[in-house]
Every structure is written in C-alpha cells, then in structure tokens.
Amino acid sequence: MFDLTGHVALITGGNGGLGLAFARGLVKSGASVAVWGRNPEKNGGAISELRDLGGDVEAFQVDVTDSTQINTAFEATIERFGKVDVCFANAGGPGFRGYLHQTSEQDWQSAIDLNINAVVNTFKPVIARLVETQSPGKLIVTSSAAALMGTGFSAGYATTKAAVVGLARSLAVELGGHGIQANALLPGYVETEFVLETSQAFKDAARRRSCLPRRAQAEDMEGVAVFLASRHSDFMTGHALVMDGGHTVHPL
C-alpha cells in the first residue's frame, strides 16, 4: 500500500537525525532519495547506510542558508534523478538560548535564516519545477511541537518553527490548484544524536510529559515520512501533523 518505487524524494539535513530517519523509511519503501547536507563525511556515512538498505541514493553537499548553493544542488539533483516528487525541508537548528532581550540581532537573524529562509529557498526551485512540468508534488517542512507550546529561553526556535507552519498552510492554498500539497510535521522530543546532549533534566521532563511509556526514537519517524510521501496522504494539505507521543496534550 505504501510502495514508493519510482518516486524521488529530496531531504535537506538528510545525513543525520530526523532527516536520515525519513530517508531510511523512504528507501525501505522503494523511493530514490537525494540527501542534502553540508558535512561531506556525514553525507558519506548516510549514503553508505542507505545503499546498504538497497536504496538508489545520492548526496549533495550544500549549505541551505546559501540560496546559490541550493539552486546549484537542485540542478544537480534533477540531473541525477530527473525529477523531484516530494521535498522534505528538514534542515534546521535550535539556534541561540537565552533571554530574548539579551539576544543579539545576529543570533536572531541566524535563526530566521536557518529555520525559515532556508525552507523558503529550498521550496522555491522545487515548486517552479513542479509547476513548469505540470507535475503533482508534496512539500513537507519539519516544524516542532515547540511551535504549539513555546519554549522558554528559545524564542527564536519556537518563533521560526511556528512560522513554517503558516508557510505550509499558505502554500497549500496557493499551490493546491497545481496538485501540489504542503504540510508541516511537528515532532516532539526524539532521541537522535542532536538531542542526546541535552540536559538530563530536559530529558526527564520530556518523558514526564509523554502520554506513552517511553521517549521517541528516530525509527518512529520513518513511517510518517512514508505516509506523507505516499498517495495515501493525497487529500491532506495545509495540515500540521503532530508526532510527539501526546507531549502537547499532557497536563503538567
């Protein structure tokens, strides 16, 4: 039911964390995957792992805060695979921590560049290609449960992750007539290499807020990526899909 043979997926930040989990799920379902990442060593490790799963995959070194690199990487992706059916704008980061009034303008702008502008600039060539070729397609942006809850001392993260939910909803309206869907995925705390260095107090708090008796693992995100890329989500657009084990609904 979720066979993605013949589909091509582009995943920014696909060389680790949630992005690599998405890629694993897609490869297992038969999709070809273009991994975008700025670290060549991590790119190589991801590609080796995905090819061991039998995937038709390629890595492209790109810093998604640089629109020129994005456009170059997209052209290379099209040259390699011929098309892009689904784009996961997943690359992002937590940004600065601290009181908002003590935040420098540079730190605030960096959060916007990575978590908002990089998403916009990644989607733009994908949308242009889909519209030009009159092809249906799927745009998925990785937001966060923080977009719903807010996070103390991380206003830049919560703000930018909320902003891309609005972006997905706007694109759903704007592009629906072209057969293009846009959705946001809002994970909660997931035990990847990016969050394992957080404090034990934070980990314990995430566990207490979960409705389920465990914290999420990276493999928990494989199936939702397949669903969002497959025909079974064809009538879902403009949606903010929360995957947080009930974190956002659990009482304190």
C-alpha positions as CSV (number, residue, x, y, z in Angstrom):
1,M,0.0,0.0,0.0
2,F,2.9,2.3,0.6
3,D,5.1,1.3,-2.3
4,L,7.2,4.4,-3.4
5,T,9.0,2.7,-6.3
6,G,9.7,5.4,-8.9
7,H,9.3,8.3,-6.5
8,V,12.2,10.7,-5.9
9,A,12.5,12.4,-2.6
10,L,14.7,15.4,-1.7
11,I,15.6,15.7,2.0
12,T,17.6,18.6,3.4
13,G,19.5,17.7,6.5
14,G,19.1,14.1,5.4
15,N,22.5,13.0,6.6
16,G,21.5,12.6,10.3
17,G,18.8,12.8,12.9
18,L,15.2,13.1,11.7
19,G,16.3,13.6,8.1
20,L,18.2,10.3,8.0
21,A,15.2,8.6,9.6
22,F,12.9,9.9,6.9
23,A,15.4,8.7,4.3
24,R,15.5,5.2,5.8
25,G,11.8,4.9,5.7
26,L,11.5,6.2,2.1
27,V,14.3,3.9,0.9
28,K,12.7,0.9,2.6
29,S,9.5,1.7,0.6
30,G,11.3,1.9,-2.7
31,A,11.9,5.6,-3.2
32,S,15.0,7.1,-4.6
33,V,16.5,9.8,-2.3
34,A,18.6,12.9,-2.7
35,V,20.3,13.7,0.6
36,W,21.3,17.3,1.1
37,G,23.8,18.1,3.8
38,R,26.8,20.4,4.3
39,N,29.1,17.9,6.1
40,P,30.8,15.6,3.4
41,E,31.7,13.0,6.0
42,K,28.2,12.7,7.3
43,N,26.9,12.7,3.8
44,G,29.1,9.7,3.0
45,G,28.1,7.8,6.1
46,A,24.4,8.4,5.4
47,I,24.7,7.3,1.7
48,S,26.6,4.1,2.8
49,E,23.9,3.2,5.3
50,L,21.1,3.9,2.8
51,R,22.7,2.0,0.0
52,D,23.1,-1.0,2.3
53,L,19.3,-0.9,2.5
54,G,19.2,-1.2,-1.2
55,G,18.5,2.5,-1.9
56,D,19.1,4.5,-5.1
57,V,20.5,7.5,-3.2
58,E,22.9,10.3,-3.8
59,A,24.3,13.0,-1.5
60,F,24.8,16.6,-2.4
61,Q,27.0,19.0,-0.3
62,V,25.0,22.1,0.2
63,D,24.6,24.8,2.9
64,V,20.9,25.6,2.8
65,T,21.4,29.1,4.2
66,D,23.1,29.9,0.8
67,S,20.5,30.3,-1.9
68,T,23.1,29.9,-4.6
69,Q,24.2,26.6,-3.3
70,I,20.5,25.5,-3.1
71,N,19.9,26.3,-6.7
72,T,23.1,24.5,-7.8
73,A,22.3,21.4,-5.7
74,F,18.7,21.3,-7.1
75,E,20.0,21.4,-10.7
76,A,22.4,18.6,-9.8
77,T,19.6,16.6,-8.2
78,I,17.4,17.0,-11.3
79,E,20.4,15.9,-13.5
80,R,20.9,12.8,-11.4
81,F,17.3,11.7,-10.8
82,G,15.3,13.6,-13.5
83,K,12.6,14.9,-11.1
84,V,11.6,15.5,-7.5
85,D,8.2,14.2,-6.4
86,V,8.5,15.1,-2.7
87,C,10.7,17.6,-0.8
88,F,11.3,17.4,2.9
89,A,12.7,20.8,4.1
90,N,14.1,19.3,7.2
91,A,17.4,21.1,7.9
92,G,17.3,23.4,10.9
93,G,18.6,24.0,14.3
94,P,17.8,25.2,17.8
95,G,19.7,28.5,17.5
96,F,20.5,30.7,20.4
97,R,19.4,30.1,24.0
98,G,18.8,32.9,26.5
99,Y,16.5,35.8,27.3
100,L,15.0,37.5,24.2
101,H,16.0,40.9,25.4
102,Q,19.7,39.8,25.6
103,T,19.7,38.2,22.1
104,S,21.9,39.8,19.5
105,E,20.4,40.8,16.2
106,Q,22.9,38.5,14.5
107,D,21.7,35.5,16.6
108,W,18.1,36.3,15.8
109,Q,18.8,36.6,12.1
110,S,20.7,33.4,12.1
111,A,17.7,31.5,13.5
112,I,15.5,33.1,10.8
113,D,18.0,32.3,8.0
114,L,18.3,28.6,9.0
115,N,14.7,27.8,10.0
116,I,12.7,30.0,7.7
117,N,14.7,31.4,4.8
118,A,16.4,28.1,4.1
119,V,12.9,26.4,3.9
120,V,11.6,29.1,1.5
121,N,14.7,29.0,-0.7
122,T,14.6,25.1,-0.8
123,F,10.9,25.0,-1.8
124,K,11.2,27.7,-4.5
125,P,13.0,25.7,-7.2
126,V,11.0,22.6,-6.3
127,I,7.8,24.5,-6.8
128,A,9.0,26.1,-10.0
129,R,9.9,22.7,-11.4
130,L,6.6,21.1,-10.5
131,V,4.6,23.9,-11.9
132,E,6.6,24.1,-15.1
133,T,6.3,20.3,-15.7
134,Q,2.6,20.3,-14.5
135,S,3.5,17.6,-12.0
136,P,1.8,16.9,-8.7
137,G,4.1,17.0,-5.7
138,K,4.4,17.1,-2.0
139,L,6.2,19.7,0.2
140,I,6.9,18.8,3.8
141,V,8.6,21.1,6.3
142,T,9.9,19.9,9.7
143,S,8.5,22.2,12.3
144,S,8.3,21.2,16.0
145,A,5.9,20.7,18.9
146,A,7.6,23.9,20.2
147,A,5.5,25.8,17.6
148,L,2.4,25.0,19.7
149,M,3.9,25.1,23.2
150,G,6.5,27.8,23.2
151,T,9.9,27.2,24.7
152,G,11.5,29.3,27.4
153,F,14.9,30.8,26.5
154,S,14.5,29.6,22.9
155,A,12.1,32.2,21.5
156,G,13.9,32.1,18.1
157,Y,13.3,28.4,17.8
158,A,9.7,28.4,18.7
159,T,9.0,31.5,16.6
160,T,10.6,30.1,13.4
161,K,9.1,26.7,13.8
162,A,5.6,28.3,14.2
163,A,6.3,30.5,11.1
164,V,6.9,27.5,8.8
165,V,3.5,26.0,9.8
166,G,2.0,29.2,8.4
167,L,4.1,28.9,5.3
168,A,2.9,25.3,4.7
169,R,-0.7,26.4,5.1
170,S,-0.3,29.3,2.7
171,L,1.4,27.1,0.1
172,A,-1.4,24.6,0.4
173,V,-3.8,27.4,-0.7
174,E,-1.5,28.8,-3.3
175,L,-0.5,25.5,-4.9
176,G,-3.5,23.2,-4.5
177,G,-4.7,24.0,-8.0
178,H,-1.5,22.7,-9.3
179,G,-1.9,19.4,-7.5
180,I,0.9,20.3,-5.0
181,Q,0.4,19.6,-1.3
182,A,2.1,21.3,1.6
183,N,2.2,20.0,5.1
184,A,4.2,20.6,8.3
185,L,5.4,17.8,10.6
186,L,5.7,18.7,14.3
187,P,7.9,16.2,16.2
188,G,8.3,16.3,19.9
189,Y,11.4,15.1,21.7
190,V,13.1,12.4,19.6
191,E,16.3,10.6,20.7
192,T,18.7,11.4,17.9
193,E,22.3,12.4,18.1
194,F,21.2,16.1,18.0
195,V,19.3,16.0,21.3
196,L,21.1,13.3,23.3
197,E,23.5,16.0,24.5
198,T,20.6,17.9,26.2
199,S,20.5,18.0,29.9
200,Q,19.1,15.1,31.9
201,A,16.5,17.4,33.4
202,F,15.2,18.2,30.0
203,K,15.1,14.5,29.1
204,D,13.3,13.7,32.3
205,A,10.7,16.5,31.6
206,A,10.1,15.2,28.1
207,R,9.5,11.7,29.5
208,R,7.1,13.0,32.1
209,R,5.1,15.0,29.5
210,S,4.7,12.0,27.2
211,C,1.4,10.1,27.3
212,L,3.4,6.9,26.3
213,P,5.8,5.0,28.5
214,R,8.9,5.9,26.5
215,R,10.6,8.6,24.5
216,A,10.5,8.6,20.7
217,Q,13.3,7.0,18.8
218,A,14.5,8.0,15.3
219,E,12.8,4.9,13.7
220,D,9.5,6.2,15.0
221,M,9.7,8.9,12.3
222,E,10.2,6.5,9.4
223,G,6.6,5.6,8.8
224,V,5.2,9.1,9.0
225,A,7.7,10.2,6.2
226,V,6.5,7.3,4.0
227,F,2.8,8.3,4.7
228,L,3.5,11.9,3.8
229,A,5.3,10.9,0.6
230,S,2.7,8.3,-0.5
231,R,-0.6,8.5,-2.3
232,H,-2.3,7.8,1.0
233,S,-1.8,11.4,2.0
234,D,-3.0,12.8,-1.3
235,F,-6.0,14.6,0.2
236,M,-4.1,16.1,3.2
237,T,-2.7,19.5,2.7
238,G,-2.2,22.6,4.9
239,H,-2.0,20.3,7.9
240,A,0.2,20.5,11.0
241,L,0.8,16.8,11.9
242,V,2.0,16.4,15.5
243,M,4.2,13.4,16.3
244,D,5.0,13.9,20.0
245,G,3.6,11.0,22.0
246,G,1.0,13.3,23.4
247,H,3.5,15.7,24.8
248,T,1.4,18.8,23.8
249,V,-1.8,17.5,25.4
250,H,-0.4,16.1,28.6
251,P,-1.2,18.1,31.7
252,L,1.7,19.4,33.7
